[in-house]
Amino acid sequence: MPSMPTAAQTLPRDAERATLVGRLWLPDVGPTLVTVHEGGLYDLSRIAPTMSQLLERDDPVGAVREARRDDRVLRVASLENALANSDEAQRDDQHPWLLAPCDLQAVKASGVTFVASLLERVIEEQSRGDASRAESIRAALGSVLGDNLAGIVPGSPAAAKVKDLLIAQGAWSQYLEVGIGPDAEIFTKAPVLAAVGTGADVGIHSGSSWNNPEPEVVLAVDSRGRTLGAALGNDVNLRDFEGRSALLLGKAKDNNASCAIGPFIRLFDDHFGIDDVRRITVALRVAGDEGFTLEGASSLAQISRDPLDLVGQAIGPHHAYPDGLMLFLGTMFAPTQDRHGPGQGFTHVVGDQVTISAPELGALHNRVVHAHEAARWSFGIGALMRNLAGRGIL
């Protein structure tokens, strides 16, 4: 198994000026809020016991910068060592490792936010989850849709006209409804505390034969709806389950270890903000044990709904999240490269190494296993509350 990426490969290209926060498992202590500083991970428990509470502060960046100047804030781990030990296949439980950087936040996701992935969702639906039918359906849809969707603003009068046209041509779909209609698809990706971090195994259902990674940017949003930072995420998806029925979305999306976020949350500050997020290109690399490789990229410049519009649809008058939320922004990358023969498209194989990266956010690295073989999620909200109370930091 390839080794974990180094600190230089994991951190943003301008890491020296980035405000990076995350969570570290400290043996005999538990989950600990940390910031990255000068090659080390520093304990932020003095300013907030959880990531959620840090982000609820009026000025999270100021609080982190002040903590870095405080001699009482201790260096609890080497970043390089913690990264190496985050590799779940070779982890030593007696030493620290990185967790997903979120904790009490709800984990939500936006679907069908790029035209390319929108068409793939329609293909899943029309193929009823049968990968062998995907290529012929893709060609047929291309001849019907053409450039009808290019440049369409969801919910606009022009989008309504395209909808009428596609209905008349018999090409309308529930995925097109959320792709170009006024209402975005926002769903719950994973329960609170169920996301895994960099180095951890990610799980696919053993009954799935058509699945894929979904490389995305994930926004960190507080209970007031303020967008305060961003991380990388993998919204692992079962294309065959969802293709059989959209009502199987929960089973397609929420399985043990099927949500990865990391490596850190980069907080918005003078050097990085929402406009930088809008320009991010997210790269994906999948390397299989048999020598198969797949590479691709997804540019947020091509997103059909602005990231802050998606935040506004996720939290507001109709939806409250008192501990904040993490919001996946969707992906344009639905891999179609044949892996097991012509017309079979892409699907994961156990052992795949998946690296999702962006120069502004670093790299998130995970290995694919069957969900029932991944480390079982056992540290929930009750366990966290007992742990924090026992440490006297609630």
Buried (B, 14 or more C-beta within 10 A) or exposed (E): EEEBBEBEEBBBEEBEEBBBBBBBBBEEBBBBBBBBBEEBBBBBBBBBBBBBBBBBBEEBBEBBBEBBEEEEBEBBBBBBBBBBBBBBEEBEEEBBBBBBBBBBBBBBBBBBBBBBBBBBBBBBBBBEBBBEBBBEBBEEBEEEBEEBBEEBEBBEEEBBEBBEBBEEEEBBBBBBBBBBBEEBBBBBBBBBBBBBBBBBBBBBBEEBBBBBBBBBBBBBBBBEBBBBBBBBBBBBBBBBBBBBEBEBBEBBBBBBBBBBBBBBBBBBBEEBBBEBBBEBBBBBBBBBEEEBEBEBBBBBEEBBBBBBBBBBBBBEEEEEBEBBBBBBBBBBBBBBEEBEEEEBBBBBBBBBBBBBBBEBBBBBBBBBBBBEEBBEBEBEEEEBBEBBEEEEBE
